[in-house]
Amino acid sequence: MKSGDILMFNTTICSIPHCKKLALSVQNRGKYGVFCAEHMPNIQWARDDICEYITASNKIITLNASGLDFIGLDFSGKRFYGCIFRHCIFTNIIAEKMQARLSLFEFSRFIDCRIVKSHILAASFAGSILYNTDFTGSELIHTNLCGVSAENTLFDNTDLYNSRFIRAQLSDVSFRGANIQNTVFYGIVQKNITFKGSNAGHAFFSEGVTITKSEVSFPTGKILI
């Protein structure tokens, strides 16, 4: 993307009456008609075509792939701008040094994924499930992670500046050495998470949380508000 370029999400609605889901599209072109993933007449063809498009392209702009499953793909080095991946399932995805800006991954599932050393800016993972997923060494800046459910997930040495985990459920999640300046953790439900080596004193936690130089301590038996 060039400086000054304006990204516009493709928000075309599925043509099926009463359906409010977004239609699949590549760079705002109606290649797949005006159908969402649920109502696409040949969903396997559309999915395979979109996977081939991602594989063959280094820069992906205003793609809408909402509702699709992605299994075993390599997104390493890919650059996503203004893309929508709502309600998707990502399984065994490798994404090293990926870029994603102004892209939406809301209400999706990430299972056994490795998204390391990647640059993610002004994105949203709100309401998503992260299971056994590794973000080590990545940047997730100005990113919405509100309401995520994360288990066995790593944010080690990750830059999470000004991001939000409001009302997230975090189990066996590591933020070792992470930059969490201005990161918000209000109302989280947590079990066995660590912030060792992070700058936790510059993050925002609910009342009752104790912050020391070495760790963050949460009161037991309480859901923080």
C-alpha positions in Angstrom: 0.0 0.0 0.0 1.2 3.5 -0.8 1.1 6.3 1.7 -2.2 8.1 1.4 -4.1 5.1 -0.1 -7.5 4.6 1.4 -8.7 1.1 2.3 -12.4 0.3 1.8 -13.9 -2.9 3.2 -16.2 -4.8 0.8 -19.5 -4.9 2.7 -21.7 -6.2 -0.1 -24.5 -8.2 1.5 -25.5 -11.7 0.2 -28.3 -11.6 -2.4 -30.4 -14.3 -0.7 -33.5 -12.6 0.8 -33.2 -11.9 4.5 -29.5 -13.0 4.7 -27.4 -10.4 6.3 -24.0 -12.0 5.8 -21.3 -10.6 3.6 -20.8 -11.9 0.1 -17.5 -13.5 -0.8 -15.3 -11.4 -3.1 -11.8 -10.7 -4.3 -10.7 -7.1 -4.6 -14.3 -5.9 -4.6 -15.0 -8.0 -7.8 -18.2 -10.1 -7.8 -16.3 -13.2 -9.1 -18.5 -15.5 -7.0 -21.8 -13.8 -7.6 -23.4 -12.1 -4.6 -23.4 -15.0 -2.2 -22.1 -15.6 1.3 -20.2 -18.8 2.1 -23.5 -20.4 3.4 -25.4 -19.7 0.2 -22.6 -20.1 -2.4 -23.9 -22.6 -5.0 -20.4 -24.2 -5.3 -18.7 -23.4 -2.1 -15.8 -25.9 -2.6 -14.9 -24.2 -5.9 -15.0 -20.7 -4.3 -12.9 -21.8 -1.3 -10.3 -23.5 -3.5 -10.2 -20.5 -5.8 -9.7 -18.1 -2.9 -6.9 -20.3 -1.4 -5.2 -20.4 -4.8 -5.5 -16.6 -5.0 -3.9 -16.2 -1.6 -1.1 -18.7 -2.4 -0.3 -16.9 -5.7 -0.4 -13.4 -4.3 2.0 -11.5 -2.1 -0.4 -8.6 -1.5 -4.0 -9.3 -0.9 -6.4 -6.3 -0.8 -10.1 -6.1 0.3 -10.6 -9.8 0.2 -13.8 -11.1 1.8 -13.4 -14.7 2.8 -15.9 -14.8 5.7 -17.1 -18.2 6.7 -14.4 -20.3 5.0 -12.1 -22.9 6.4 -8.4 -22.7 5.8 -6.3 -25.8 6.6 -2.5 -26.3 6.3 -1.8 -23.1 4.3 1.3 -21.0 4.5 0.6 -17.3 4.8 4.3 -16.5 5.4 5.3 -13.1 3.9 1.7 -12.4 2.8 0.4 -8.9 3.1 -3.3 -8.5 3.9 -4.9 -5.0 3.6 -8.6 -4.3 4.4 -9.5 -8.0 4.3 -12.4 -9.7 6.1 -12.1 -13.2 7.6 -15.1 -13.3 9.9 -16.4 -16.7 11.2 -13.5 -18.5 9.6 -11.6 -21.6 10.8 -7.8 -21.5 10.6 -6.1 -24.9 11.3 -2.4 -25.6 11.1 -1.7 -22.3 9.5 1.9 -21.0 9.3 2.3 -17.3 9.0 5.8 -16.1 9.6 6.5 -12.4 8.8 3.0 -11.9 7.7 1.4 -8.4 7.5 -2.2 -7.6 8.2 -3.5 -4.1 8.4 -7.1 -3.0 8.9 -8.3 -6.6 8.6 -11.0 -8.4 10.5 -10.7 -11.9 11.9 -13.7 -11.6 14.3 -15.5 -14.7 15.7 -13.0 -17.0 14.0 -11.1 -20.1 15.3 -7.3 -20.4 15.2 -6.3 -24.0 16.0 -2.6 -25.1 16.0 -1.5 -22.0 14.2 2.0 -20.4 14.1 1.8 -16.6 13.5 5.3 -15.5 14.5 7.3 -12.4 13.7 4.3 -11.0 12.0 3.1 -7.4 11.9 -0.6 -6.9 12.6 -1.9 -3.4 12.9 -5.4 -2.0 13.6 -7.0 -5.5 13.2 -9.8 -7.2 15.1 -9.9 -10.7 16.6 -12.9 -9.9 18.8 -14.9 -13.0 19.9 -12.4 -15.4 18.4 -11.1 -18.7 19.8 -7.3 -19.1 19.9 -6.2 -22.7 20.7 -2.5 -23.8 20.8 -1.6 -20.8 18.7 1.8 -19.0 18.8 2.2 -15.2 18.2 5.8 -15.1 19.5 7.8 -12.1 18.3 4.9 -10.6 16.5 3.4 -7.1 16.7 -0.3 -6.8 17.4 -0.7 -3.0 17.7 -3.9 -1.1 18.1 -5.6 -4.5 17.9 -9.0 -5.6 19.3 -8.9 -8.9 21.2 -11.9 -8.3 23.3 -13.9 -11.4 24.2 -11.3 -13.8 22.8 -11.1 -17.3 24.3 -7.4 -18.3 24.3 -5.9 -21.5 25.6 -2.3 -22.8 25.3 -1.4 -19.6 23.4 1.8 -17.6 23.4 2.3 -13.9 23.1 5.9 -14.1 24.2 8.1 -11.1 23.2 5.1 -9.7 21.3 4.3 -6.0 21.0 0.7 -5.5 22.1 0.9 -1.8 22.4 -2.6 -0.2 22.9 -4.5 -3.4 22.2 -7.5 -4.7 24.2 -8.3 -8.0 25.9 -11.5 -6.7 27.6 -13.6 -9.7 28.9 -11.3 -12.2 27.4 -11.0 -15.8 28.7 -7.3 -16.7 29.0 -6.1 -20.1 30.1 -2.4 -21.2 30.0 -1.5 -18.1 28.1 2.0 -16.5 28.2 2.9 -12.9 27.8 6.6 -13.3 28.8 8.7 -10.3 27.7 5.7 -8.7 25.9 5.2 -5.0 25.5 1.8 -4.4 27.0 2.0 -0.6 27.3 -1.5 0.8 27.3 -2.9 -2.7 26.8 -6.3 -3.2 28.5 -7.1 -6.4 30.5 -10.4 -5.3 32.1 -12.8 -8.0 33.2 -10.8 -11.0 32.1 -11.3 -14.6 33.3 -7.8 -16.2 33.7 -6.1 -19.4 34.7 -2.4 -19.9 34.7 -1.2 -16.9 32.7 2.1 -15.2 33.1 3.5 -11.7 32.4 7.1 -12.4 33.5 9.5 -9.9 32.0 6.7 -7.7 30.5 6.1 -4.1 31.3 2.9 -4.9 33.2 3.0 -1.7 35.2 2.1 0.2 32.0 -1.0 -1.9 31.2 -4.5 -1.5 32.5 -6.0 -4.2 34.8 -9.2 -4.4 36.9 -9.1 -3.4 40.5 -7.7 -6.1 42.8 -4.9 -7.1 40.6 -1.4 -6.9 42.1 1.5 -5.9 39.9 5.1 -6.6 41.0 8.4 -6.3 39.1 8.3 -10.0 38.3 4.6 -11.0 37.9 0.9 -10.0 37.9 -1.2 -11.6 40.7 -5.0 -12.1 40.3 -7.4 -12.6 43.2 -8.7 -16.1 43.3 -12.4 -16.9 42.9 -13.3 -13.6 41.3 -14.4 -12.5 37.9 -12.9 -9.1 37.6 -15.0 -6.2 36.3 
